[in-house]
Amino acid sequence: ADIGRKLVSHLHSVLLQAQVKTLMKEENLQEGMELEEHMRAIAATKIAIIVFSKSYTESTCCLFQLEKIIECFETFGQIIL
């Protein structure tokens, strides 16, 4: 879990330095963003970078997000890394 947090934190930092707008689950949901708003934000992105943790399947929210990303890939051709 610690390695994953470090990886995601580093990736987030590098993307921000490159002036790439990011959307991270923990960050935005804690600021009061509703799940529905988060799903709309996912649909509006051009690229999704997915970092799987060992316990991601234990989170319904993570599974909904993954489902939305796959739906956007199939419907709009969103790039998934």
N, C-alpha and C positions, 0 to 999 in steps of 0.2 A: 504493500500500500504506500509506503514512504517513497519508494522509487517512482511509482506512478505519479504521486503528487509533485515530486521534483521535476519529472519529465514534463508534465502538463504546465507547471509553473514556468519552467524555462521556455517552453514553446510559446506560451501566452506572452511572456516578456519580449521575446524576439519578434513576434508578430506585431505587438504594440509599437516597438521601436521602428518597425517598417511601415508604420501608420496603417496597419490592417485592422479594421474593426473586428472585434472578437465577441463571441457569445459563449460564456461558460456557464454550465448548469448551476453550480453552487453559487457563483457570484450573482447572477441575475435573479434566481429564485429567492435568495435571501433578501434582496432589495425589494421584494414585494411583487415581482413579476409573476403573474398567474400562469399556470401551465398552458392555457389556451394562447396567451400572448407569446409565450416561449415557442409554441408550435408555429405560430405565424412568422416569428422571427427566423426560425429554421427554414421555412418555406421561401423566405426572401433571400436566402444566402446563395451564393454561386458555388461555394466549396464547403464541404463538411469534412472536418478532420475528426475521426473517431479514435478515441483511446479507450480500449477495453480494460477494465479492472477484473480481478478474479470474482468479485461479487456483483458485477453489474446486473446480472440476471435476478438478483434479489430486490432490485429497485423497479417498481412499476413505472416510475417516471422515466428511468433510463430506457426501459423497453419501449415506452411510447415514443420517446425521442428517436430511437433507432428505427422504429417502424415509420415515423414521419420522414426521416432522412432517406430511407429506401424508397418510400412513395415518391419523394421529390426527384430522386435519381431516375425512377422509371417513367415519371410523368414529364419532368422538365429537363432531364439530362444533367442534373446537379452533379458536380464532381465530388467523389468520395475518396478520401485518403484514409 
